[in-house]
Amino acid sequence: MIGGISVTQLLILLVIVMLVFGTKRLRNIGSDLGSAVKGFRKGIEDEPEDKEPEKLAKAENASAKSSDKEEKEKASTPTDSNV
């Protein structure tokens, strides 16, 4: 008995879920969920907390550069008031 649910109730629930979704779709959902969890774990392991400030600084520099480019392009294009 798990949390007030008996084994027979779990089996009945499993049969109902299989009838509603089908085994092929349940298999696809299971594999998609598994790959999502693997990707999440890999993402957590790949990004140590020490490197996060560096990544934030790089991202801020990149966004600042792109906004500077946009401002220069806007300044170089003539507008109706400049003509």
PDB file of N, CA, C and O in Angstrom, chain B, residues numbered from 101:
ATOM      1  N   MET B 101       0.842  -1.174   0.000  1.00  0.00           N
ATOM      2  CA  MET B 101       0.000   0.000   0.000  1.00  0.00           C
ATOM      3  C   MET B 101       0.892   1.243   0.000  1.00  0.00           C
ATOM      4  O   MET B 101       1.748   1.405   0.869  1.00  0.00           O
ATOM      5  N   ILE B 102       0.680   2.109  -0.979  1.00  0.00           N
ATOM      6  CA  ILE B 102       1.482   3.320  -1.138  1.00  0.00           C
ATOM      7  C   ILE B 102       0.583   4.521  -0.918  1.00  0.00           C
ATOM      8  O   ILE B 102      -0.252   4.829  -1.768  1.00  0.00           O
ATOM      9  N   GLY B 103       0.734   5.194   0.188  1.00  0.00           N
ATOM     10  CA  GLY B 103      -0.031   6.409   0.441  1.00  0.00           C
ATOM     11  C   GLY B 103      -1.529   6.200   0.413  1.00  0.00           C
ATOM     12  O   GLY B 103      -2.258   7.094  -0.017  1.00  0.00           O
ATOM     13  N   GLY B 104      -2.012   5.062   0.852  1.00  0.00           N
ATOM     14  CA  GLY B 104      -3.434   4.800   0.884  1.00  0.00           C
ATOM     15  C   GLY B 104      -3.984   4.179  -0.395  1.00  0.00           C
ATOM     16  O   GLY B 104      -5.190   3.950  -0.494  1.00  0.00           O
ATOM     17  N   ILE B 105      -3.123   3.901  -1.379  1.00  0.00           N
ATOM     18  CA  ILE B 105      -3.560   3.274  -2.631  1.00  0.00           C
ATOM     19  C   ILE B 105      -3.011   1.858  -2.651  1.00  0.00           C
ATOM     20  O   ILE B 105      -1.809   1.651  -2.489  1.00  0.00           O
ATOM     21  N   SER B 106      -3.884   0.890  -2.849  1.00  0.00           N
ATOM     22  CA  SER B 106      -3.441  -0.498  -2.868  1.00  0.00           C
ATOM     23  C   SER B 106      -2.911  -0.873  -4.245  1.00  0.00           C
ATOM     24  O   SER B 106      -3.058  -0.118  -5.206  1.00  0.00           O
ATOM     25  N   VAL B 107      -2.300  -2.034  -4.328  1.00  0.00           N
ATOM     26  CA  VAL B 107      -1.714  -2.518  -5.578  1.00  0.00           C
ATOM     27  C   VAL B 107      -2.807  -2.749  -6.618  1.00  0.00           C
ATOM     28  O   VAL B 107      -2.612  -2.438  -7.793  1.00  0.00           O
ATOM     29  N   THR B 108      -3.932  -3.277  -6.213  1.00  0.00           N
ATOM     30  CA  THR B 108      -5.012  -3.521  -7.183  1.00  0.00           C
ATOM     31  C   THR B 108      -5.541  -2.212  -7.755  1.00  0.00           C
ATOM     32  O   THR B 108      -5.860  -2.142  -8.942  1.00  0.00           O
ATOM     33  N   GLN B 109      -5.636  -1.187  -6.935  1.00  0.00           N
ATOM     34  CA  GLN B 109      -6.094   0.109  -7.435  1.00  0.00           C
ATOM     35  C   GLN B 109      -5.096   0.694  -8.431  1.00  0.00           C
ATOM     36  O   GLN B 109      -5.494   1.303  -9.425  1.00  0.00           O
ATOM     37  N   LEU B 110      -3.795   0.510  -8.167  1.00  0.00           N
ATOM     38  CA  LEU B 110      -2.773   0.974  -9.096  1.00  0.00           C
ATOM     39  C   LEU B 110      -2.865   0.227 -10.430  1.00  0.00           C
ATOM     40  O   LEU B 110      -2.726   0.834 -11.492  1.00  0.00           O
ATOM     41  N   LEU B 111      -3.098  -1.079 -10.375  1.00  0.00           N
ATOM     42  CA  LEU B 111      -3.227  -1.871 -11.604  1.00  0.00           C
ATOM     43  C   LEU B 111      -4.443  -1.443 -12.411  1.00  0.00           C
ATOM     44  O   LEU B 111      -4.368  -1.329 -13.635  1.00  0.00           O
ATOM     45  N   ILE B 112      -5.562  -1.205 -11.734  1.00  0.00           N
ATOM     46  CA  ILE B 112      -6.775  -0.753 -12.427  1.00  0.00           C
ATOM     47  C   ILE B 112      -6.523   0.607 -13.073  1.00  0.00           C
ATOM     48  O   ILE B 112      -6.940   0.840 -14.208  1.00  0.00           O
ATOM     49  N   LEU B 113      -5.854   1.491 -12.370  1.00  0.00           N
ATOM     50  CA  LEU B 113      -5.522   2.804 -12.910  1.00  0.00           C
ATOM     51  C   LEU B 113      -4.601   2.680 -14.128  1.00  0.00           C
ATOM     52  O   LEU B 113      -4.779   3.394 -15.115  1.00  0.00           O
ATOM     53  N   LEU B 114      -3.630   1.787 -14.060  1.00  0.00           N
ATOM     54  CA  LEU B 114      -2.720   1.564 -15.178  1.00  0.00           C
ATOM     55  C   LEU B 114      -3.466   1.050 -16.409  1.00  0.00           C
ATOM     56  O   LEU B 114      -3.187   1.485 -17.527  1.00  0.00           O
ATOM     57  N   VAL B 115      -4.401   0.139 -16.217  1.00  0.00           N
ATOM     58  CA  VAL B 115      -5.188  -0.401 -17.330  1.00  0.00           C
ATOM     59  C   VAL B 115      -6.031   0.708 -17.955  1.00  0.00           C
ATOM     60  O   VAL B 115      -6.115   0.796 -19.180  1.00  0.00           O
ATOM     61  N   ILE B 116      -6.647   1.542 -17.150  1.00  0.00           N
ATOM     62  CA  ILE B 116      -7.468   2.640 -17.674  1.00  0.00           C
ATOM     63  C   ILE B 116      -6.614   3.622 -18.469  1.00  0.00           C
ATOM     64  O   ILE B 116      -7.020   4.067 -19.542  1.00  0.00           O
ATOM     65  N   VAL B 117      -5.437   3.962 -17.952  1.00  0.00           N
ATOM     66  CA  VAL B 117      -4.537   4.877 -18.654  1.00  0.00           C
ATOM     67  C   VAL B 117      -4.093   4.264 -19.979  1.00  0.00           C
ATOM     68  O   VAL B 117      -4.017   4.966 -20.988  1.00  0.00           O
ATOM     69  N   MET B 118      -3.801   2.970 -19.990  1.00  0.00           N
ATOM     70  CA  MET B 118      -3.397   2.302 -21.231  1.00  0.00           C
ATOM     71  C   MET B 118      -4.533   2.292 -22.241  1.00  0.00           C
ATOM     72  O   MET B 118      -4.292   2.441 -23.439  1.00  0.00           O
ATOM     73  N   LEU B 119      -5.761   2.120 -21.784  1.00  0.00           N
ATOM     74  CA  LEU B 119      -6.891   2.134 -22.702  1.00  0.00           C
ATOM     75  C   LEU B 119      -7.125   3.532 -23.285  1.00  0.00           C
ATOM     76  O   LEU B 119      -7.485   3.669 -24.454  1.00  0.00           O
ATOM     77  N   VAL B 120      -6.922   4.549 -22.479  1.00  0.00           N
ATOM     78  CA  VAL B 120      -7.172   5.910 -22.934  1.00  0.00           C
ATOM     79  C   VAL B 120      -6.071   6.375 -23.904  1.00  0.00           C
ATOM     80  O   VAL B 120      -6.374   6.891 -24.980  1.00  0.00           O
ATOM     81  N   PHE B 121      -4.814   6.195 -23.533  1.00  0.00           N
ATOM     82  CA  PHE B 121      -3.713   6.721 -24.332  1.00  0.00           C
ATOM     83  C   PHE B 121      -3.143   5.720 -25.327  1.00  0.00           C
ATOM     84  O   PHE B 121      -2.660   6.120 -26.386  1.00  0.00           O
ATOM     85  N   GLY B 122      -3.186   4.461 -25.021  1.00  0.00           N
ATOM     86  CA  GLY B 122      -2.567   3.456 -25.887  1.00  0.00           C
ATOM     87  C   GLY B 122      -1.115   3.258 -25.513  1.00  0.00           C
ATOM     88  O   GLY B 122      -0.470   4.164 -24.986  1.00  0.00           O
ATOM     89  N   THR B 123      -0.603   2.069 -25.788  1.00  0.00           N
ATOM     90  CA  THR B 123       0.764   1.742 -25.370  1.00  0.00           C
ATOM     91  C   THR B 123       1.801   2.509 -26.174  1.00  0.00           C
ATOM     92  O   THR B 123       2.835   2.895 -25.630  1.00  0.00           O
ATOM     93  N   LYS B 124       1.545   2.739 -27.466  1.00  0.00           N
ATOM     94  CA  LYS B 124       2.528   3.438 -28.292  1.00  0.00           C
ATOM     95  C   LYS B 124       2.705   4.872 -27.818  1.00  0.00           C
ATOM     96  O   LYS B 124       3.830   5.361 -27.711  1.00  0.00           O
ATOM     97  N   ARG B 125       1.618   5.532 -27.540  1.00  0.00           N
ATOM     98  CA  ARG B 125       1.703   6.924 -27.087  1.00  0.00           C
ATOM     99  C   ARG B 125       2.334   7.012 -25.697  1.00  0.00           C
ATOM    100  O   ARG B 125       3.103   7.933 -25.424  1.00  0.00           O
ATOM    101  N   LEU B 126       2.015   6.064 -24.823  1.00  0.00           N
ATOM    102  CA  LEU B 126       2.635   6.057 -23.496  1.00  0.00           C
ATOM    103  C   LEU B 126       4.142   5.853 -23.611  1.00  0.00           C
ATOM    104  O   LEU B 126       4.910   6.458 -22.863  1.00  0.00           O
ATOM    105  N   ARG B 127       4.565   5.009 -24.541  1.00  0.00           N
ATOM    106  CA  ARG B 127       5.993   4.766 -24.752  1.00  0.00           C
ATOM    107  C   ARG B 127       6.663   6.056 -25.233  1.00  0.00           C
ATOM    108  O   ARG B 127       7.753   6.399 -24.774  1.00  0.00           O
ATOM    109  N   ASN B 128       6.019   6.763 -26.146  1.00  0.00           N
ATOM    110  CA  ASN B 128       6.580   8.023 -26.646  1.00  0.00           C
ATOM    111  C   ASN B 128       6.657   9.067 -25.547  1.00  0.00           C
ATOM    112  O   ASN B 128       7.645   9.793 -25.440  1.00  0.00           O
ATOM    113  N   ILE B 129       5.615   9.143 -24.733  1.00  0.00           N
ATOM    114  CA  ILE B 129       5.613  10.110 -23.628  1.00  0.00           C
ATOM    115  C   ILE B 129       6.732   9.781 -22.648  1.00  0.00           C
ATOM    116  O   ILE B 129       7.423  10.677 -22.163  1.00  0.00           O
ATOM    117  N   GLY B 130       6.910   8.496 -22.360  1.00  0.00           N
ATOM    118  CA  GLY B 130       7.971   8.075 -21.445  1.00  0.00           C
ATOM    119  C   GLY B 130       9.357   8.405 -21.971  1.00  0.00           C
ATOM    120  O   GLY B 130      10.212   8.878 -21.223  1.00  0.00           O
ATOM    121  N   SER B 131       9.584   8.157 -23.261  1.00  0.00           N
ATOM    122  CA  SER B 131      10.907   8.444 -23.824  1.00  0.00           C
ATOM    123  C   SER B 131      11.146   9.951 -23.899  1.00  0.00           C
ATOM    124  O   SER B 131      12.265  10.406 -23.659  1.00  0.00           O
ATOM    125  N   ASP B 132      10.127  10.722 -24.225  1.00  0.00           N
ATOM    126  CA  ASP B 132      10.273  12.180 -24.260  1.00  0.00           C
ATOM    127  C   ASP B 132      10.578  12.737 -22.872  1.00  0.00           C
ATOM    128  O   ASP B 132      11.421  13.620 -22.714  1.00  0.00           O
ATOM    129  N   LEU B 133       9.888  12.214 -21.885  1.00  0.00           N
ATOM    130  CA  LEU B 133      10.125  12.658 -20.513  1.00  0.00           C
ATOM    131  C   LEU B 133      11.533  12.282 -20.064  1.00  0.00           C
ATOM    132  O   LEU B 133      12.211  13.077 -19.414  1.00  0.00           O
ATOM    133  N   GLY B 134      11.971  11.078 -20.408  1.00  0.00           N
ATOM    134  CA  GLY B 134      13.321  10.643 -20.048  1.00  0.00           C
ATOM    135  C   GLY B 134      14.399  11.496 -20.688  1.00  0.00           C
ATOM    136  O   GLY B 134      15.377  11.860 -20.034  1.00  0.00           O
ATOM    137  N   SER B 135      14.228  11.818 -21.969  1.00  0.00           N
ATOM    138  CA  SER B 135      15.229  12.655 -22.643  1.00  0.00           C
ATOM    139  C   SER B 135      15.221  14.079 -22.083  1.00  0.00           C
ATOM    140  O   SER B 135      16.266  14.727 -22.019  1.00  0.00           O
ATOM    141  N   ALA B 136      14.063  14.558 -21.683  1.00  0.00           N
ATOM    142  CA  ALA B 136      13.999  15.891 -21.084  1.00  0.00           C
ATOM    143  C   ALA B 136      14.739  15.920 -19.750  1.00  0.00           C
ATOM    144  O   ALA B 136      15.453  16.879 -19.456  1.00  0.00           O
ATOM    145  N   VAL B 137      14.571  14.886 -18.954  1.00  0.00           N
ATOM    146  CA  VAL B 137      15.265  14.817 -17.663  1.00  0.00           C
ATOM    147  C   VAL B 137      16.768  14.702 -17.886  1.00  0.00           C
ATOM    148  O   VAL B 137      17.546  15.334 -17.171  1.00  0.00           O
ATOM    149  N   LYS B 138      17.197  13.890 -18.884  1.00  0.00           N
ATOM    150  CA  LYS B 138      18.625  13.774 -19.187  1.00  0.00           C
ATOM    151  C   LYS B 138      19.205  15.119 -19.605  1.00  0.00           C
ATOM    152  O   LYS B 138      20.286  15.503 -19.158  1.00  0.00           O
ATOM    153  N   GLY B 139      18.485  15.828 -20.462  1.00  0.00           N
ATOM    154  CA  GLY B 139      18.956  17.131 -20.906  1.00  0.00           C
ATOM    155  C   GLY B 139      19.045  18.123 -19.770  1.00  0.00           C
ATOM    156  O   GLY B 139      19.980  18.921 -19.708  1.00  0.00           O
ATOM    157  N   PHE B 140      18.077  18.079 -18.869  1.00  0.00           N
ATOM    158  CA  PHE B 140      18.088  18.970 -17.714  1.00  0.00           C
ATOM    159  C   PHE B 140      19.284  18.674 -16.817  1.00  0.00           C
ATOM    160  O   PHE B 140      19.971  19.593 -16.370  1.00  0.00           O
ATOM    161  N   ARG B 141      19.532  17.400 -16.555  1.00  0.00           N
ATOM    162  CA  ARG B 141      20.680  17.026 -15.712  1.00  0.00           C
ATOM    163  C   ARG B 141      21.985  17.432 -16.370  1.00  0.00           C
ATOM    164  O   ARG B 141      22.886  17.948 -15.707  1.00  0.00           O
ATOM    165  N   LYS B 142      22.092  17.199 -17.688  1.00  0.00           N
ATOM    166  CA  LYS B 142      23.316  17.555 -18.394  1.00  0.00           C
ATOM    167  C   LYS B 142      23.524  19.066 -18.361  1.00  0.00           C
ATOM    168  O   LYS B 142      24.651  19.537 -18.206  1.00  0.00           O
ATOM    169  N   GLY B 143      22.453  19.817 -18.506  1.00  0.00           N
ATOM    170  CA  GLY B 143      22.544  21.276 -18.448  1.00  0.00           C
ATOM    171  C   GLY B 143      22.998  21.770 -17.101  1.00  0.00           C
ATOM    172  O   GLY B 143      23.761  22.732 -17.010  1.00  0.00           O
ATOM    173  N   ILE B 144      22.540  21.123 -16.058  1.00  0.00           N
ATOM    174  CA  ILE B 144      22.954  21.521 -14.712  1.00  0.00           C
ATOM    175  C   ILE B 144      24.420  21.191 -14.483  1.00  0.00           C
ATOM    176  O   ILE B 144      25.152  21.984 -13.891  1.00  0.00           O
ATOM    177  N   GLU B 145      24.856  20.015 -14.953  1.00  0.00           N
ATOM    178  CA  GLU B 145      26.248  19.604 -14.748  1.00  0.00           C
ATOM    179  C   GLU B 145      27.205  20.433 -15.589  1.00  0.00           C
ATOM    180  O   GLU B 145      28.339  20.660 -15.168  1.00  0.00           O
ATOM    181  N   ASP B 146      26.790  20.888 -16.755  1.00  0.00           N
ATOM    182  CA  ASP B 146      27.669  21.632 -17.646  1.00  0.00           C
ATOM    183  C   ASP B 146      27.907  23.062 -17.197  1.00  0.00           C
ATOM    184  O   ASP B 146      28.906  23.663 -17.593  1.00  0.00           O
ATOM    185  N   GLU B 147      27.042  23.615 -16.401  1.00  0.00           N
ATOM    186  CA  GLU B 147      27.160  25.009 -15.999  1.00  0.00           C
ATOM    187  C   GLU B 147      27.461  25.135 -14.506  1.00  0.00           C
ATOM    188  O   GLU B 147      26.545  25.237 -13.689  1.00  0.00           O
ATOM    189  N   PRO B 148      28.745  25.126 -14.155  1.00  0.00           N
ATOM    190  CA  PRO B 148      29.067  25.364 -12.748  1.00  0.00           C
ATOM    191  C   PRO B 148      28.739  26.794 -12.367  1.00  0.00           C
ATOM    192  O   PRO B 148      28.729  27.687 -13.215  1.00  0.00           O
ATOM    193  N   GLU B 149      28.476  27.002 -11.107  1.00  0.00           N
ATOM    194  CA  GLU B 149      28.048  28.318 -10.630  1.00  0.00           C
ATOM    195  C   GLU B 149      29.150  29.365 -10.760  1.00  0.00           C
ATOM    196  O   GLU B 149      28.858  30.558 -10.830  1.00  0.00           O
ATOM    197  N   ASP B 150      30.426  28.934 -10.793  1.00  0.00           N
ATOM    198  CA  ASP B 150      31.526  29.883 -10.879  1.00  0.00           C
ATOM    199  C   ASP B 150      31.538  30.626 -12.209  1.00  0.00           C
ATOM    200  O   ASP B 150      31.953  31.784 -12.265  1.00  0.00           O
ATOM    201  N   LYS B 151      31.091  29.979 -13.274  1.00  0.00           N
ATOM    202  CA  LYS B 151      31.167  30.570 -14.604  1.00  0.00           C
ATOM    203  C   LYS B 151      29.950  31.410 -14.951  1.00  0.00           C
ATOM    204  O   LYS B 151      29.954  32.088 -15.978  1.00  0.00           O
ATOM    205  N   GLU B 152      28.932  31.387 -14.147  1.00  0.00           N
ATOM    206  CA  GLU B 152      27.721  32.132 -14.463  1.00  0.00           C
ATOM    207  C   GLU B 152      27.958  33.640 -14.546  1.00  0.00           C
ATOM    208  O   GLU B 152      27.444  34.266 -15.473  1.00  0.00           O
ATOM    209  N   PRO B 153      28.713  34.263 -13.622  1.00  0.00           N
ATOM    210  CA  PRO B 153      28.948  35.703 -13.762  1.00  0.00           C
ATOM    211  C   PRO B 153      29.685  36.048 -15.062  1.00  0.00           C
ATOM    212  O   PRO B 153      29.433  37.093 -15.661  1.00  0.00           O
ATOM    213  N   GLU B 154      30.601  35.164 -15.497  1.00  0.00           N
ATOM    214  CA  GLU B 154      31.312  35.406 -16.753  1.00  0.00           C
ATOM    215  C   GLU B 154      30.341  35.374 -17.923  1.00  0.00           C
ATOM    216  O   GLU B 154      30.416  36.214 -18.819  1.00  0.00           O
ATOM    217  N   LYS B 155      29.437  34.416 -17.917  1.00  0.00           N
ATOM    218  CA  LYS B 155      28.460  34.308 -19.000  1.00  0.00           C
ATOM    219  C   LYS B 155      27.532  35.509 -18.997  1.00  0.00           C
ATOM    220  O   LYS B 155      27.170  36.015 -20.059  1.00  0.00           O
ATOM    221  N   LEU B 156      27.146  35.968 -17.822  1.00  0.00           N
ATOM    222  CA  LEU B 156      26.286  37.138 -17.740  1.00  0.00           C
ATOM    223  C   LEU B 156      26.996  38.369 -18.280  1.00  0.00           C
ATOM    224  O   LEU B 156      26.395  39.179 -18.986  1.00  0.00           O
ATOM    225  N   ALA B 157      28.273  38.511 -17.950  1.00  0.00           N
ATOM    226  CA  ALA B 157      29.038  39.657 -18.428  1.00  0.00           C
ATOM    227  C   ALA B 157      29.169  39.606 -19.949  1.00  0.00           C
ATOM    228  O   ALA B 157      29.035  40.632 -20.616  1.00  0.00           O
ATOM    229  N   LYS B 158      29.429  38.424 -20.501  1.00  0.00           N
ATOM    230  CA  LYS B 158      29.541  38.282 -21.953  1.00  0.00           C
ATOM    231  C   LYS B 158      28.207  38.603 -22.622  1.00  0.00           C
ATOM    232  O   LYS B 158      28.169  39.265 -23.658  1.00  0.00           O
ATOM    233  N   ALA B 159      27.134  38.136 -22.032  1.00  0.00           N
ATOM    234  CA  ALA B 159      25.813  38.393 -22.610  1.00  0.00           C
ATOM    235  C   ALA B 159      25.496  39.882 -22.567  1.00  0.00           C
ATOM    236  O   ALA B 159      24.924  40.421 -23.514  1.00  0.00           O
ATOM    237  N   GLU B 160      25.861  40.548 -21.480  1.00  0.00           N
ATOM    238  CA  GLU B 160      25.619  41.985 -21.376  1.00  0.00           C
ATOM    239  C   GLU B 160      26.452  42.745 -22.402  1.00  0.00           C
ATOM    240  O   GLU B 160      25.970  43.700 -23.010  1.00  0.00           O
ATOM    241  N   ASN B 161      27.707  42.322 -22.596  1.00  0.00           N
ATOM    242  CA  ASN B 161      28.567  42.975 -23.582  1.00  0.00           C
ATOM    243  C   ASN B 161      28.010  42.779 -24.986  1.00  0.00           C
ATOM    244  O   ASN B 161      28.017  43.708 -25.793  1.00  0.00           O
ATOM    245  N   ALA B 162      27.531  41.586 -25.279  1.00  0.00           N
ATOM    246  CA  ALA B 162      26.979  41.307 -26.602  1.00  0.00           C
ATOM    247  C   ALA B 162      25.728  42.135 -26.849  1.00  0.00           C
ATOM    248  O   ALA B 162      25.538  42.668 -27.942  1.00  0.00           O
ATOM    249  N   SER B 163      24.876  42.244 -25.839  1.00  0.00           N
ATOM    250  CA  SER B 163      23.659  43.041 -26.021  1.00  0.00           C
ATOM    251  C   SER B 163      23.989  44.523 -26.135  1.00  0.00           C
ATOM    252  O   SER B 163      23.315  45.255 -26.859  1.00  0.00           O
ATOM    253  N   ALA B 164      25.010  44.964 -25.431  1.00  0.00           N
ATOM    254  CA  ALA B 164      25.418  46.373 -25.533  1.00  0.00           C
ATOM    255  C   ALA B 164      25.972  46.665 -26.917  1.00  0.00           C
ATOM    256  O   ALA B 164      25.693  47.719 -27.489  1.00  0.00           O
ATOM    257  N   LYS B 165      26.758  45.736 -27.459  1.00  0.00           N
ATOM    258  CA  LYS B 165      27.311  45.923 -28.796  1.00  0.00           C
ATOM    259  C   LYS B 165      26.208  45.959 -29.841  1.00  0.00           C
ATOM    260  O   LYS B 165      26.240  46.778 -30.759  1.00  0.00           O
ATOM    261  N   SER B 166      25.233  45.069 -29.699  1.00  0.00           N
ATOM    262  CA  SER B 166      24.147  45.049 -30.686  1.00  0.00           C
ATOM    263  C   SER B 166      23.301  46.312 -30.586  1.00  0.00           C
ATOM    264  O   SER B 166      22.840  46.823 -31.606  1.00  0.00           O
ATOM    265  N   SER B 167      23.089  46.820 -29.383  1.00  0.00           N
ATOM    266  CA  SER B 167      22.318  48.052 -29.256  1.00  0.00           C
ATOM    267  C   SER B 167      23.103  49.242 -29.795  1.00  0.00           C
ATOM    268  O   SER B 167      22.509  50.171 -30.342  1.00  0.00           O
ATOM    269  N   ASP B 168      24.443  49.230 -29.648  1.00  0.00           N
ATOM    270  CA  ASP B 168      25.273  50.283 -30.223  1.00  0.00           C
ATOM    271  C   ASP B 168      25.185  50.256 -31.743  1.00  0.00           C
ATOM    272  O   ASP B 168      25.106  51.308 -32.378  1.00  0.00           O
ATOM    273  N   LYS B 169      25.199  49.053 -32.336  1.00  0.00           N
ATOM    274  CA  LYS B 169      25.071  48.926 -33.783  1.00  0.00           C
ATOM    275  C   LYS B 169      23.741  49.486 -34.250  1.00  0.00           C
ATOM    276  O   LYS B 169      23.681  50.207 -35.246  1.00  0.00           O
ATOM    277  N   GLU B 170      22.685  49.159 -33.540  1.00  0.00           N
ATOM    278  CA  GLU B 170      21.359  49.630 -33.917  1.00  0.00           C
ATOM    279  C   GLU B 170      21.289  51.154 -33.840  1.00  0.00           C
ATOM    280  O   GLU B 170      20.692  51.792 -34.708  1.00  0.00           O
ATOM    281  N   GLU B 171      21.891  51.734 -32.815  1.00  0.00           N
ATOM    282  CA  GLU B 171      21.880  53.188 -32.670  1.00  0.00           C
ATOM    283  C   GLU B 171      22.665  53.848 -33.801  1.00  0.00           C
ATOM    284  O   GLU B 171      22.243  54.878 -34.328  1.00  0.00           O
ATOM    285  N   LYS B 172      23.808  53.261 -34.180  1.00  0.00           N
ATOM    286  CA  LYS B 172      24.606  53.809 -35.269  1.00  0.00           C
ATOM    287  C   LYS B 172      23.846  53.727 -36.583  1.00  0.00           C
ATOM    288  O   LYS B 172      23.878  54.662 -37.382  1.00  0.00           O
ATOM    289  N   GLU B 173      23.151  52.590 -36.811  1.00  0.00           N
ATOM    290  CA  GLU B 173      22.384  52.438 -38.041  1.00  0.00           C
ATOM    291  C   GLU B 173      21.242  53.445 -38.090  1.00  0.00           C
ATOM    292  O   GLU B 173      20.963  54.018 -39.143  1.00  0.00           O
ATOM    293  N   LYS B 174      20.590  53.660 -36.971  1.00  0.00           N
ATOM    294  CA  LYS B 174      19.500  54.630 -36.928  1.00  0.00           C
ATOM    295  C   LYS B 174      20.027  56.042 -37.163  1.00  0.00           C
ATOM    296  O   LYS B 174      19.372  56.844 -37.829  1.00  0.00           O
ATOM    297  N   ALA B 175      21.204  56.350 -36.622  1.00  0.00           N
ATOM    298  CA  ALA B 175      21.773  57.683 -36.778  1.00  0.00           C
ATOM    299  C   ALA B 175      22.228  57.917 -38.218  1.00  0.00           C
ATOM    300  O   ALA B 175      22.161  59.045 -38.707  1.00  0.00           O
ATOM    301  N   SER B 176      22.687  56.877 -38.897  1.00  0.00           N
ATOM    302  CA  SER B 176      23.200  57.038 -40.249  1.00  0.00           C
ATOM    303  C   SER B 176      22.092  57.081 -41.292  1.00  0.00           C
ATOM    304  O   SER B 176      22.317  57.585 -42.393  1.00  0.00           O
ATOM    305  N   THR B 177      20.911  56.573 -40.987  1.00  0.00           N
ATOM    306  CA  THR B 177      19.817  56.617 -41.953  1.00  0.00           C
ATOM    307  C   THR B 177      19.120  57.959 -41.856  1.00  0.00           C
ATOM    308  O   THR B 177      18.788  58.416 -40.763  1.00  0.00           O
ATOM    309  N   PRO B 178      18.897  58.593 -43.005  1.00  0.00           N
ATOM    310  CA  PRO B 178      18.229  59.904 -42.957  1.00  0.00           C
ATOM    311  C   PRO B 178      16.750  59.754 -42.641  1.00  0.00           C
ATOM    312  O   PRO B 178      16.098  58.791 -43.044  1.00  0.00           O
ATOM    313  N   THR B 179      16.254  60.716 -41.924  1.00  0.00           N
ATOM    314  CA  THR B 179      14.842  60.757 -41.594  1.00  0.00           C
ATOM    315  C   THR B 179      14.230  61.944 -42.308  1.00  0.00           C
ATOM    316  O   THR B 179      14.955  62.734 -42.913  1.00  0.00           O
ATOM    317  N   ASP B 180      12.941  62.089 -42.257  1.00  0.00           N
ATOM    318  CA  ASP B 180      12.254  63.180 -42.918  1.00  0.00           C
ATOM    319  C   ASP B 180      12.670  64.546 -42.364  1.00  0.00           C
ATOM    320  O   ASP B 180      12.713  65.537 -43.093  1.00  0.00           O
ATOM    321  N   SER B 181      12.974  64.580 -41.069  1.00  0.00           N
ATOM    322  CA  SER B 181      13.348  65.851 -40.461  1.00  0.00           C
ATOM    323  C   SER B 181      14.763  66.271 -40.838  1.00  0.00           C
ATOM    324  O   SER B 181      15.079  67.461 -40.826  1.00  0.00           O
ATOM    325  N   ASN B 182      15.627  65.296 -41.176  1.00  0.00           N
ATOM    326  CA  ASN B 182      17.010  65.607 -41.547  1.00  0.00           C
ATOM    327  C   ASN B 182      17.104  66.038 -43.010  1.00  0.00           C
ATOM    328  O   ASN B 182      18.094  66.659 -43.396  1.00  0.00           O
ATOM    329  N   VAL B 183      16.128  65.734 -43.814  1.00  0.00           N
ATOM    330  CA  VAL B 183      16.209  65.987 -45.249  1.00  0.00           C
ATOM    331  C   VAL B 183      15.794  67.376 -45.582  1.00  0.00           C
ATOM    332  O   VAL B 183      15.803  67.759 -46.752  1.00  0.00           O
TER     333      VAL B 183
END
